[in-house]
Amino acid sequence: MSTPRREELLERFYQEISRNSTWTVIYHQAVAAKLGLNPTDLKCAGLLRETGPVTAGELADLMALTTGAVTGVIDRLEKAGLVERRKDPADRRRVVVQLTSDPARLAEGEKVFSSLREATAKELTARFTDEQLQTILEFISASTRIMQQETAKLREGNPAAK
């Protein structure tokens, strides 16, 4: 049974997670602008970091973009030196997209995030024990899984969102 205190905490949690989400989007818009990209391009590059090499069609499906739109994204990311098109080693007729193999170019992109990483590490190290950090990590992992599941549910039956 939920107590008034727990209900208050949950309400505050939902408000704060919403604020965090909003400011995360705004931050990533600023990062994208700093790199001369748009937010969709930046998130595609981030997704490639997570997935590794994928075909343009797979990237389009993951991002819920048309193949034409994802081609434009890949073109812009390639022009910015962040991705490369490579022949698929398993099927040379196919092309896969991957993050650039140029460590200097990757380092340039990562440099933009360095201030956020440093500020986050400083805050987390100063405020939380290792056990608390483990709980935070578990929360973030669970939140990511929930977002993936909820995204899939939203896309079900909506071909435009796939």
N, C-alpha and C positions, 0 to 999 in steps of 0.2 A: 504494500500500500504506500502511496506517495504521501510524503509529509509536506506541509506548506514550505518549509525550508528547502526541500528537494525541488519542489515545483518552481520556487524562486530561482534556484541555481540553474535549473534546466532552461528557464526563460532567459536568464542572463547569458547562458551558454549559447542559445540559438541567436540571440542578438549579436554577441561577440563573434561568432563564427560567420555570420552574415557580413559584419563589418570587415572581418579579415578577408573574406572572399572578395568584397568590393575593392579593398585597397590592394589586394594581390593583382586583380585585373588592371587597376590603374597603374601599379608599379610596372607590370609587364608591358603595358602600352608605352610607358616612358622608356623602358629598356629597348623595345622594338624601335622606337623613334631614334634613340641614340645610335642604334646599329644601322639605321637607314632602312628598316623593314616595317611591315605592318604586324599587328599582333597575331594574325593567323599564321603568317610566315614564321614568326618566332616560336609559336606553339608547335608547328610542324617540325621545326628543327629539334625542339625539346622532345617530341614524340619519337623522332628518329634516334635520339640518344637512348631512349628507353627500349625501343624495339630492335634496333640494329637495322641492317639493310632490308628494305621492303620494295615492292613494286609500286608504281604510281597508283595503280588501282587499289592496292591494299591501303596505301596512305589515304586515298580518297575515301575509302570506306571507314577507316579509323577516325577521320576528321569530319565525316559527313559532308564532304564536298563533292561536286561533280568532277568527273575526270578532267574536263576542260579547266575548271578552277584550280585543281591541284597541279596541272601542268604549268599554269602561271606562277603558282607558289614555288614549284621546283625551279623554274626558270629564274625567278628572283633570288632564291637561295643560292643557286649555282653562280649567278652573276656576283653575288656578295661573297663568294668563296667559301660558303658554309657547307655545301653538299656537292656530291659528285654523282654522276650517272655512270654505272658500271654494267658490263655484261653479267648476267646471272650465270654463275659457274655451273649450275645444275641444268640450265637451259639457255644456250647462247642466243636464242631468238628473243629472250626477254631482257629487259633492262631493270636493274634495281637502283634505288636511290639510297645513298648512305651519307653520313656526315663526312666531311672532308678528312682526308688522311694527313693534311698539313697541320702539324702540331702548332706552328706559329699562329695560323689563322684561328684554330680552336682556342688557343690561349687568349687571343684578342677578344673573342666572344665571352670567354669566362671572366676576363678582367672586369667587364661591366658588372658582373654579379659579385665581385669580391667584397665590396663595401657591405652589401647585405649579408654575406656569409660571415664577415668579421663581426658585424653588429649582433647578429643572431648568436654566434658562438660566445661572444662576450656576455650577452644577456643570459643565455642558457647556463653557461658555466658559473656565473655569479649567483644565480637564483635557485638552481635545481641540483639535487644529488644525482648520482648515477642511477639509482633506483627510480627516481622521478623521471629522469630522461628516458629510461626504458619504457615507462608508462606512456610518456608523450609519444615516443616512437610507435608503440603499439596503437595508440589513438590515431596517429597520422596514417599508418598502414590500413587500419580498419576504415578510416574515412575515405581513403582512395578506393578501396574495394566497393564501398557503398556508392561512391560517385560513379564508378564503372557500371555497377548493376543498375542504378537509377537512370543513367544515360541510355543503357540498352533498353530499359522499359519505355522510356520516352520515344525511342526510335521505332519500337515495335509498331507495325501497322502504319508507319509514316515513311513512305519511300523517299520523300524529300529530305528527311533527316538522317538517312543512312549513308 
